[in-house]
Amino acid sequence: MTDRSNTNSTGQAMRRMVIGIAVLVVLTALLFFFAPESFYPWAKAIHILAVISWMAGMLYLPRLFVYHAAAEKGSVQSETFKVMERRLLRGIINPAMILTWVFGLWLAWKIFAFQGGWLHAKIGLVLILSGIHGYLAAAVRKFAEDRNEKPARHWRIVNEIPTLLMIAIVILVVVKPF
């Protein structure tokens, strides 16, 4: 596959992603303004879907780094990982994080009035998860520039952090221990 066809494919995928997000935003806004009584279950559903998408990406990206760290710089395999990492970050992880925050904050405000120790702890853990997201985004840039200095073992350990945060967040949301 040539660089040009790769670029066209990436451009088409990005356009489809932007169109999909725009449609979601427009439909959500219409629902919010014209049927506010029906908005809560939709907001909750979108929040859950966004969380699932965000977590899927957050669990997969460090696993890609494990394999990428072992690939020879400049190799076909390394270049393939760069494309996969960039698309995963831009096409799934970033939009999913944004939707998670937007709908999560709306739910925290509208349903819980930002009250409850469990909610404050959850928001704190989601802030930490967002920091990990930023760390992974910086790593995508370093890998893209062939500047990764971390071994595969580092990325195996980093891969566990989102899992632990996810477990704690789900327990806080479902059990509401305090």
C-alpha positions in Angstrom: 0.0 0.0 0.0 1.4 3.4 -0.9 1.7 6.3 1.5 -0.9 8.2 -0.6 -3.5 5.5 -0.3 -2.7 5.2 3.4 -3.3 9.0 3.8 -6.5 8.8 1.8 -7.8 5.9 3.9 -6.9 7.8 7.1 -8.5 11.0 5.8 -11.7 9.1 5.0 -11.8 7.4 8.4 -11.3 10.7 10.1 -14.1 12.3 8.0 -16.5 9.5 8.9 -15.6 9.8 12.6 -16.1 13.6 12.6 -19.5 13.1 10.7 -20.5 10.4 13.2 -19.7 12.6 16.2 -21.4 15.6 14.6 -24.6 13.5 14.1 -24.5 12.3 17.7 -24.0 15.9 19.0 -26.9 17.2 16.9 -29.3 14.4 17.8 -28.3 14.8 21.5 -28.8 18.6 21.4 -32.2 18.1 19.7 -33.3 15.7 22.4 -32.0 17.9 25.1 -33.9 21.0 23.9 -37.1 19.4 22.5 -37.6 16.4 24.8 -35.8 17.2 28.1 -37.9 14.6 30.0 -36.4 11.9 27.7 -32.9 13.1 27.9 -31.7 11.4 31.2 -31.8 7.8 29.9 -30.2 8.8 26.7 -27.5 10.7 28.5 -26.8 7.8 30.8 -26.7 5.4 27.8 -24.3 7.6 25.9 -22.1 8.0 29.0 -21.9 4.2 29.5 -21.1 3.7 25.8 -18.4 6.4 25.9 -16.9 4.9 29.0 -16.8 1.4 27.4 -15.2 2.9 24.3 -12.7 4.9 26.3 -11.7 2.0 28.5 -11.4 -0.4 25.5 -8.9 2.1 23.9 -7.1 2.7 27.2 -6.6 -1.0 27.7 -5.6 -1.7 24.1 -3.2 1.2 23.5 -0.5 0.2 26.1 -0.7 -3.4 24.7 0.1 -2.0 21.3 3.1 -0.2 22.9 4.3 -3.5 24.3 4.7 -4.9 20.8 5.8 -1.6 19.3 8.6 -1.2 21.8 9.9 -4.6 20.6 9.7 -3.7 16.9 12.8 -2.3 15.1 12.6 1.4 14.5 11.7 2.2 10.9 10.5 -1.3 10.2 7.2 -2.0 8.4 5.9 -3.4 11.7 6.9 -0.2 13.5 5.2 1.9 10.9 2.0 -0.2 11.1 1.9 0.2 14.9 2.3 4.0 14.5 -0.8 4.1 12.2 -2.8 1.8 14.6 -1.9 3.9 17.7 -2.7 7.2 16.0 -6.1 6.0 14.7 -7.0 4.4 18.1 -6.1 7.6 20.0 -7.7 10.1 17.6 -10.6 8.0 16.4 -11.8 6.3 19.6 -10.0 7.2 22.8 -10.1 11.0 22.5 -13.7 11.4 21.4 -14.8 8.7 23.9 -13.1 10.6 26.7 -14.7 13.9 25.8 -18.2 12.3 25.6 -17.5 10.5 29.0 -16.6 13.8 30.6 -19.5 15.8 29.1 -22.2 13.3 29.9 -20.7 12.3 33.2 -20.5 15.9 34.4 -24.1 16.5 33.3 -25.3 13.4 35.1 -23.3 14.4 38.3 -24.9 17.8 38.2 -28.4 17.0 37.2 -29.0 13.7 39.1 -26.6 14.0 42.0 -26.0 17.7 42.3 -22.3 16.9 42.8 -23.2 15.4 46.2 -21.8 12.3 47.7 -18.4 11.1 48.8 -18.5 8.2 46.3 -19.1 10.8 43.5 -16.2 12.9 44.5 -13.9 9.9 44.8 -15.1 8.7 41.3 -14.4 12.1 39.8 -10.9 12.1 41.4 -10.2 8.6 39.9 -11.5 9.8 36.5 -9.1 12.7 36.7 -6.3 10.3 37.3 -7.5 8.2 34.4 -7.5 11.3 32.3 -3.9 12.0 33.3 -3.0 8.4 32.2 -4.8 9.2 28.9 -2.5 12.3 28.5 0.6 10.1 29.3 -0.5 7.6 26.6 -1.2 10.4 24.1 2.4 11.7 24.7 3.7 8.2 24.2 1.9 8.0 20.8 3.7 11.1 19.8 7.1 9.7 21.0 6.5 6.4 19.2 5.5 8.3 16.0 8.8 10.2 16.2 10.8 7.0 17.0 11.7 8.5 20.4 10.3 5.9 22.8 12.8 4.9 25.4 10.6 2.7 27.6 10.9 -1.0 27.4 8.0 -3.4 26.8 7.9 -4.3 30.5 7.1 -0.6 31.3 4.1 -0.7 29.0 3.0 -4.0 30.5 2.9 -2.4 33.9 1.2 0.8 32.5 -1.4 -1.5 30.9 -2.7 -2.5 34.4 -3.3 1.1 35.7 -6.5 1.7 33.7 -7.8 -1.7 34.7 -7.3 -0.9 38.4 -8.9 2.5 38.1 -11.8 1.0 36.2 -12.4 -1.6 38.9 -12.4 1.1 41.6 -14.7 3.5 39.6 -17.3 0.7 38.9 -17.3 -0.3 42.6 -17.8 3.4 43.6 -20.7 3.8 41.1 -22.5 0.6 41.9 -21.9 0.1 45.6 -21.7 3.8 46.6 -19.8 2.9 49.8 -19.8 6.4 51.2 
